[in-house]
């Protein structure tokens, strides 16, 4: 079964939204005071939930278009790459050579899984 390019694009978008959701959860947790309302009325936490809802919608849309699970799901591993880039942008967290090597291995794995 050949996986449509649009399905792969949907999974890449889902990956970005997954990483953004993680960032919003982290920053929302940093701003929460511990009371229930500090979680329920926290715009960042709500944004994180919205990102994860978007991930699920994109997953369903991608599967509806067709494609092999063994091709599509490894694409979601790019979440780790997007998370590293967001951490670099937001916190100045350096991306070390070992991180770049791991990212390259993720991309190589996605390539080989899709073949």
Secondary structure, DSSP 8 states (H G I E B T S, - for coil): ----HHHHHHHHHHHHHHHHHHHHHHHHHHH--SSHHHHHT-HHHHHHHHHHHHHHHHHHHHHHH---HHHHHHHGGGHHHHHHHHHHHHH-----HHHHHHHHHHHHHHHHHH-
